[in-house]
Amino acid sequence: MVDDGQDFIMGTPHGLNKTYGTHRDNLIPKLEPRMNLYARKLREIYLREGTIPTVKTYLNPLRERQGNDTI
């Protein structure tokens, strides 16, 4: 833990008040390639098993969006 009033020349470190583990900003860049590989393998399995349809289906909307519509 860092005391109040302490200055950091290069900016505050990630996860300044974390008591254990590493901060997600340090962990995600290391895990990102593995997460992408896992997601690709899951997509391949889903397509092979036929749980995801290969043909896109479109729903007919009840009303088209107009230019004066707001969110």
Secondary structure, DSSP 8 states (H G I E B T S, - for coil): ---TT---TT---TTTT--SS--HHHHHHHHHHHHHHHHHHHHHHHHHHT-S-SS------SS---TT---
